[in-house]
Amino acid sequence: MYYARLNMRTLILLLLAAGAHAADDKSALLQKMDAQATHYGDVSRKIWEYSEVGYKEQKSATLLKGELRAAGFTIADGVAGMPTAFTATWGQGKPVIGVMGEYDALPGLSQDASPERKPIVDGAPGHGCGHNLLGAASLFAAVTIKEWMAANKIAGTIRFYGTPAEEGGDGKLYMVRAGLFKDVDTVLSWHPSDNNGASLRSSLAIISAKFRFYGKPSHAAAAPEAGRSALDGLMIMGNSVEFLREHVPDSTRIHYVITNGGAAPNIVPDYSEMFLYARNPSMPVLDKIWERIIKCAQAGALASETRMEMEVISSSYNTLPNDSLAALVDRNMRLVGGVTYTKEEQAFAETIRKSLPDATKPMGSQEKIEAPAEGKGGASTDAGDVSWTVPMASISAATFVPGVPAHSWQSAACAGMSIGRKGMLVAAKSLVLTAMDLFTDPKQVEAAKASFEKRRAGFEYRSRVPADGKPPLTYRDNK
């Protein structure tokens, strides 16, 4: 009995010592990342300056690939039929841990790194969703993990996924279809935000399409009866959709733009185009709403005696939360901590908040780590399709001033200056510490897979993009 107690006591001491050693390793790695942060901040700034929209991110992808190649990763370029998509892999064997990076900008959100509205180029793209930070932080994490694995002879594979066109182009869907995630054990993802925390929130499922109407041109004054207006068909569809809003679930979101309304007022338009998004927390519910939207388009064509064609551009599932990974990320984020502003950053933040109609999130919240909480988010992402394929961790980091919404000039301004880069560092560190745990503790990987299977049980994943659909490489072009 004495020897049994002694052995148990020894075992406990050994376990405590191992835990202390692991904590020391993490602390040392975080300090190393602090010393390297400027370089990766510069990478994020370059991508911010490039501001390339979906499937046109040539400079951004080239920059990221160059950094990964220099760090010893093997690059697979132009994967899944997308010129700006790639993977970068280092190591061999299990586990295989993926880190996802994005780098596409948004149309029309050009903005200087200023707390006042100041486009760099009027009408040009800008990083209003902070994907310059997203790609750079994931790069920073992947390289740091690789260096740690090499130094400590850690078995396994780290893989960076360069995923283009997240903003409505569904780059990740085509990577999933190409089998690029089939050997992955877990995937780590993050997104810029105005808060820090591991996420258990789901997103909105989405379907988007371009509706094109074809009519007959004619002189709009001298012979209007000879024409059939494609714009009339589009506007009848739009009005029908507006009436439809009253009869869909409250959680539904429908929004659209007219990307082509005709050539001139004195010519009956023979072509018009609407780009429409529809969203709902449930894909099966969204399916029924989408059927009704198509009927609105058909009604427009029927009433205007025009012809309508629909091209599905993208469809992403709601994200599937992972309880085990959220708990693991939460523990690591509390080791990392939040974002603290300098006096200059505080002044920037206070000025930019004056431009917000309703900044409900208080200043100082960027310093805290929020606990994971269930809920429904208000946005959509093609990371949702990945989350239904492999266990995926979701992280938010405070790259934006509290209260600043994504897809705004204010978020583009934050993404180009030090506030954004500080949040990016929180994300990169959190990804690294979580990967360390996954590589060194097989039970964490198994727990992530168990959480994945539990959440997915009884549900079907089936993309609404046709099986023979190709990446919409020109979806940002207006015909």
C-alpha positions in Angstrom: 0.0 0.0 0.0 2.9 2.4 0.8 4.4 1.8 -2.6 1.1 2.3 -4.3 0.6 5.6 -2.5 4.2 6.6 -3.3 3.7 5.7 -7.0 0.5 7.7 -7.1 2.1 10.7 -5.4 5.0 10.5 -7.8 2.6 10.3 -10.8 0.7 13.4 -9.6 4.0 15.3 -9.2 5.1 14.2 -12.6 1.8 15.3 -14.1 2.0 18.7 -12.4 5.6 19.1 -13.6 4.5 18.3 -17.1 1.8 20.8 -16.9 4.2 23.5 -15.6 6.6 22.6 -18.4 3.9 23.0 -21.0 2.9 26.3 -19.6 6.5 27.5 -19.7 6.7 26.3 -23.4 3.6 28.3 -24.2 4.9 31.4 -22.4 8.2 31.3 -24.2 6.5 30.8 -27.6 4.2 33.8 -26.9 7.2 36.0 -26.1 8.9 34.8 -29.4 5.8 35.8 -31.3 5.8 39.3 -29.7 9.3 39.7 -31.2 8.1 38.6 -34.7 4.8 40.5 -34.7 6.1 43.5 -36.7 7.0 41.4 -39.7 3.6 39.8 -39.9 1.9 43.1 -39.3 3.8 44.4 -42.3 2.4 41.5 -44.3 -1.1 42.4 -43.3 -0.6 46.0 -44.3 0.6 45.0 -47.7 -2.4 42.9 -48.3 -4.5 45.8 -47.0 -2.9 48.0 -49.6 -3.5 45.5 -52.4 -7.2 45.3 -51.6 -8.0 42.6 -54.2 -11.6 41.3 -54.6 -12.5 37.6 -54.7 -10.7 35.4 -57.3 -8.5 38.3 -58.2 -6.2 38.2 -55.2 -3.0 37.5 -57.2 -0.6 39.8 -55.3 -2.0 38.8 -51.9 -1.8 35.0 -52.6 1.7 35.4 -54.0 2.9 37.3 -50.9 1.5 34.6 -48.6 2.9 31.7 -50.7 6.3 33.4 -50.7 6.3 33.6 -46.9 5.3 30.0 -46.5 7.7 28.7 -49.1 10.5 30.6 -47.4 9.5 28.9 -44.1 9.9 25.5 -45.6 6.3 24.6 -46.6 5.5 22.7 -49.7 3.0 24.7 -51.9 0.2 23.3 -54.0 -0.8 26.2 -56.2 -4.1 26.9 -58.1 -6.0 24.1 -56.3 -9.6 23.2 -57.0 -9.7 25.2 -60.2 -9.1 28.5 -58.6 -5.9 30.5 -59.6 -5.6 32.2 -56.2 -6.3 29.2 -54.0 -3.5 27.1 -52.6 -2.4 24.9 -49.8 1.0 24.9 -47.9 2.0 21.8 -46.0 4.8 20.9 -43.6 5.5 17.7 -41.7 4.0 14.2 -42.2 1.7 11.8 -40.5 -1.1 12.4 -38.0 -2.6 14.5 -36.7 -3.2 16.8 -39.6 -4.1 20.2 -38.3 -5.4 22.9 -40.8 -5.2 26.6 -40.4 -7.4 28.7 -42.8 -6.5 32.1 -44.2 -8.5 34.5 -46.3 -7.3 37.6 -48.2 -10.1 39.0 -50.4 -11.4 42.6 -50.1 -14.8 44.1 -50.6 -16.0 46.3 -53.5 -16.4 50.0 -52.8 -14.8 50.2 -49.3 -11.5 51.9 -50.1 -10.5 53.8 -47.0 -7.4 55.3 -45.5 -6.3 54.3 -42.0 -8.1 57.3 -40.7 -10.9 57.7 -38.1 -12.7 59.9 -40.6 -14.2 58.9 -44.0 -11.3 59.2 -46.5 -11.3 56.8 -49.5 -7.9 56.2 -50.9 -9.5 55.7 -54.4 -13.2 56.5 -54.8 -15.2 53.4 -55.5 -12.2 51.1 -55.2 -12.1 47.9 -53.0 -11.1 47.9 -49.4 -10.6 45.4 -46.5 -13.8 46.2 -44.7 -13.9 42.6 -43.3 -10.3 42.6 -42.2 -9.3 39.6 -44.4 -5.8 41.2 -44.7 -5.5 40.5 -41.0 -7.1 37.1 -41.3 -4.6 35.8 -43.9 -1.6 37.3 -42.1 -2.5 36.0 -38.6 -3.1 32.5 -40.0 0.2 32.7 -41.8 2.0 33.8 -38.6 0.3 30.9 -36.7 1.2 28.3 -39.3 4.9 29.3 -39.5 5.2 29.5 -35.7 3.6 26.1 -35.3 6.0 24.6 -37.9 9.0 26.1 -36.1 7.9 24.7 -32.8 7.2 21.3 -34.3 10.7 21.2 -35.9 12.5 22.4 -32.7 10.7 19.8 -30.5 10.5 16.9 -33.0 6.7 16.9 -32.9 5.0 14.4 -35.2 2.2 15.4 -37.4 1.3 17.8 -40.3 0.5 21.5 -40.3 -1.3 22.8 -43.4 -2.2 26.3 -44.3 -5.3 26.7 -46.6 -5.2 29.8 -48.8 -8.9 30.3 -49.4 -10.0 33.0 -51.9 -13.3 34.7 -52.4 -14.9 34.2 -49.0 -17.1 37.2 -49.7 -19.7 35.5 -51.8 -17.4 33.3 -54.0 -17.4 30.1 -52.0 -13.7 29.3 -52.4 -13.8 26.8 -49.5 -16.7 24.9 -51.0 -14.6 24.0 -54.0 -11.7 23.0 -51.9 -13.9 20.7 -49.9 -15.3 19.2 -53.2 -11.7 18.7 -54.4 -11.0 16.5 -51.3 -8.4 18.9 -49.9 -9.8 18.4 -46.3 -10.3 14.6 -46.4 -7.2 13.8 -44.4 -7.6 16.6 -41.8 -8.3 15.9 -38.2 -9.2 19.4 -37.1 -9.3 22.9 -38.7 -8.6 26.2 -36.9 -10.3 29.3 -38.1 -10.7 32.8 -36.9 -12.3 36.1 -38.0 -11.8 39.8 -37.3 -14.4 41.3 -35.0 -14.8 43.9 -32.2 -14.6 41.2 -29.5 -12.3 38.4 -28.4 -13.5 34.8 -27.8 -14.0 31.3 -28.8 -17.3 30.9 -30.7 -20.2 28.5 -30.2 -22.4 30.6 -32.4 -23.6 29.4 -35.7 -23.9 31.6 -38.8 -26.6 32.0 -41.4 -27.0 29.6 -44.3 -26.9 31.5 -47.6 -27.8 31.1 -51.2 -26.9 33.8 -53.8 -27.6 34.1 -57.5 -27.5 36.5 -60.4 -31.0 36.9 -62.1 -30.7 38.0 -65.7 -33.5 39.3 -67.8 -33.5 39.5 -71.6 -35.9 41.7 -73.5 -36.2 43.6 -76.8 -34.5 47.0 -77.4 -36.4 49.8 -79.0 -36.6 53.6 -79.0 -38.2 54.4 -75.7 -40.1 57.5 -77.0 -40.7 56.8 -80.7 -41.5 53.1 -80.5 -42.0 52.0 -76.9 -44.6 49.4 -77.9 -41.9 47.5 -80.0 -39.7 47.0 -76.9 -39.8 44.6 -74.0 -38.0 46.0 -71.0 -35.6 43.7 -69.2 -35.4 46.3 -66.5 -39.2 46.1 -66.1 -38.9 42.4 -65.5 -36.1 43.0 -62.9 -38.1 45.7 -61.1 -41.3 43.5 -61.0 -39.1 40.8 -59.4 -37.7 43.3 -56.9 -41.2 44.5 -55.9 -42.4 40.9 -55.5 -39.4 40.2 -53.2 -40.3 43.2 -51.1 -43.8 41.9 -50.7 -42.4 38.5 -49.8 -40.5 39.9 -46.9 -43.7 40.1 -44.9 -44.2 36.4 -45.2 -40.9 34.8 -44.3 -39.5 33.9 -40.9 -38.1 36.9 -38.9 -34.6 35.5 -39.0 -34.5 35.7 -42.8 -32.3 38.2 -44.6 -32.8 39.1 -48.3 -30.7 41.8 -50.0 -29.8 42.6 -53.5 -28.2 45.1 -55.9 -29.0 45.9 -59.6 -25.7 45.3 -61.3 -27.0 46.2 -64.8 -30.1 48.4 -65.4 -29.7 49.2 -69.1 -27.5 51.4 -71.3 -29.5 54.6 -71.7 -32.9 56.0 -70.7 -34.0 56.4 -74.3 -33.4 52.8 -75.1 -35.7 50.1 -73.9 -33.3 47.9 -71.9 -32.8 44.5 -73.5 -30.7 43.2 -70.6 -30.7 43.7 -66.8 -29.2 41.9 -63.9 -29.8 41.6 -60.2 -27.4 40.0 -57.7 -29.4 38.7 -54.7 -28.5 37.0 -51.4 -30.9 35.2 -49.2 -30.1 33.9 -45.7 -31.6 31.9 -42.8 -30.2 30.0 -39.8 -31.6 26.8 -41.3 -30.7 25.6 -44.8 -33.9 23.5 -45.2 -36.0 26.6 -44.3 -33.9 28.7 -46.7 -34.7 26.2 -49.5 -38.4 27.0 -49.2 -37.8 30.7 -49.2 -35.5 30.4 -52.2 -38.2 28.6 -54.2 -40.5 31.6 -53.6 -37.8 34.0 -54.7 -37.4 32.1 -57.9 -41.2 32.5 -58.4 -40.8 36.2 -58.0 -38.3 36.2 -60.8 -40.5 34.1 -63.0 -43.4 36.5 -62.3 -41.2 39.4 -63.4 -40.4 37.7 -66.7 -44.0 36.7 -67.3 -45.4 40.1 -66.6 -42.9 42.0 -68.8 -42.8 39.4 -71.6 -39.1 38.9 -71.1 -36.8 35.9 -70.5 -35.2 35.2 -67.2 -32.1 33.1 -66.4 -30.7 32.4 -63.0 -27.1 31.5 -62.2 -26.4 30.3 -58.6 -23.2 32.0 -57.5 -22.7 30.6 -54.1 -24.3 28.7 -51.2 -22.8 28.2 -47.8 -24.1 26.3 -44.8 -24.5 27.7 -41.3 -21.4 26.9 -39.3 -21.4 23.8 -37.1 -20.0 24.7 -33.6 -17.6 22.4 -31.8 -18.0 22.3 -28.0 -14.7 20.6 -27.3 -12.6 23.0 -29.5 -14.4 26.0 -28.2 -13.5 25.0 -24.6 -9.9 24.4 -25.6 -9.6 27.8 -27.4 -11.2 29.6 -24.5 -8.6 28.3 -22.1 -5.8 29.4 -24.5 -7.3 32.8 -25.2 -7.3 33.5 -21.5 -3.6 32.9 -21.5 -3.1 35.3 -24.4 -5.4 38.1 -23.1 -7.2 40.9 -25.0 -6.2 44.1 -26.7 -4.9 47.2 -24.8 -4.9 50.5 -26.6 -2.2 53.2 -26.4 -3.2 56.8 -25.9 -3.0 57.4 -29.7 -5.1 54.3 -30.4 -7.6 55.4 -27.7 -8.0 58.7 -29.4 -8.5 57.0 -32.8 -11.1 54.8 -31.3 -13.0 57.6 -29.7 -13.0 59.6 -32.9 -14.2 56.7 -35.0 -17.0 55.8 -32.6 -18.5 59.3 -33.1 -19.2 58.2 -36.7 -21.3 55.3 -35.5 -25.1 55.8 -35.1 -25.3 53.4 -32.2 -22.0 52.0 -30.7 -23.6 49.6 -28.1 -20.4 47.8 -27.2 -18.5 49.7 -24.6 -14.9 50.9 -24.9 -12.7 48.6 -22.9 -14.5 45.5 -24.0 -11.6 44.8 -26.4 -9.4 44.0 -23.4 -11.6 41.1 -22.3 -12.1 37.5 -23.4 -15.8 36.6 -23.8 -17.0 33.2 -22.7 -18.3 30.9 -25.5 -22.0 31.2 -25.8 -24.6 29.5 -28.0 -26.5 31.7 -30.5 -27.0 32.6 -34.2 -24.7 35.1 -35.9 -25.9 37.6 -38.5 -23.5 36.8 -41.2 -22.6 33.9 -43.5 -19.3 32.2 -44.4 -18.0 29.4 -46.6 -16.2 28.2 -43.5 -19.6 26.7 -42.7 -19.1 24.1 -45.4 -15.7 23.2 -43.9 -17.3 22.9 -40.4 -19.7 20.2 -41.7 -16.8 18.3 -43.2 -14.2 18.3 -40.3 -14.2 19.5 -36.7 -13.6 23.3 -36.8 -12.7 25.8 -34.1 -14.0 29.3 -34.6 -12.2 32.3 -32.9 -13.0 36.0 -32.9 -10.4 38.7 -32.2 -10.9 42.4 -31.5 -9.3 43.9 -34.6 -12.1 46.6 -34.8 -12.9 49.3 -32.3 -15.8 48.2 -30.1 -19.1 48.8 -31.8 -17.6 49.0 -35.3 -19.5 46.7 -37.7 -17.8 44.7 -40.4 -18.2 45.7 -44.0 -17.9 49.4 -43.2 -15.3 52.1 -43.9 -14.7 52.2 -40.2 -13.6 48.5 -40.1 -11.4 49.0 -43.2 -9.7 51.9 -41.4 -9.1 49.7 -38.3 -7.8 46.9 -40.5 -5.0 49.1 -41.9 -3.6 50.4 -38.6 -2.2 49.2 -35.3 -5.5 48.4 -33.6 -6.2 45.8 -36.3 -2.7 44.4 -36.0 -3.0 44.0 -32.2 -6.2 42.0 -32.6 -4.5 40.0 -35.3 -1.7 39.1 -32.8 -4.3 37.9 -30.3 -5.7 35.6 -33.0 -2.4 34.2 -34.1 -1.3 33.4 -30.6 -4.6 31.7 -29.8 -4.3 29.6 -32.9 -0.8 28.6 -32.0 -1.5 27.6 -28.4 -4.6 25.6 -29.5 -2.5 23.8 -32.2 0.1 22.9 -29.6 -2.5 21.2 -27.5 -3.9 19.3 -30.4 -0.5 18.1 -31.5 0.6 16.9 -28.1 -2.6 15.6 -26.6 -4.4 13.0 -28.8 -7.4 13.1 -26.4 -8.1 16.7 -27.5 -8.3 15.6 -31.2 -10.6 12.7 -30.3 -12.8 15.0 -28.1 -13.1 17.4 -31.1 -14.2 14.6 -33.4 -16.7 13.4 -30.8 -18.2 16.9 -30.5 -18.4 17.1 -34.3 -20.3 13.8 -34.6 -22.7 14.7 -31.8 -23.6 18.1 -33.4 -23.9 16.6 -36.9 -26.0 13.6 -35.9 -29.4 13.6 -37.7 -28.5 16.4 -40.1 -27.6 16.2 -43.7 -25.0 18.3 -45.4 -25.7 18.9 -49.1 -24.4 22.0 -50.9 -27.0 23.9 -52.9 -24.4 24.8 -55.5 -25.0 22.3 -58.4 -22.6 19.3 -58.3 -21.2 20.3 -61.7 -20.8 23.9 -60.7 -17.5 25.6 -61.2 -15.9 28.3 -59.2 -17.5 31.6 -60.3 -14.2 33.3 -61.1 -15.9 36.3 -62.6 -18.6 36.9 -60.1 -17.3 40.3 -59.2 -17.6 41.4 -62.9 -20.8 43.0 -64.0 -21.9 42.0 -67.5 
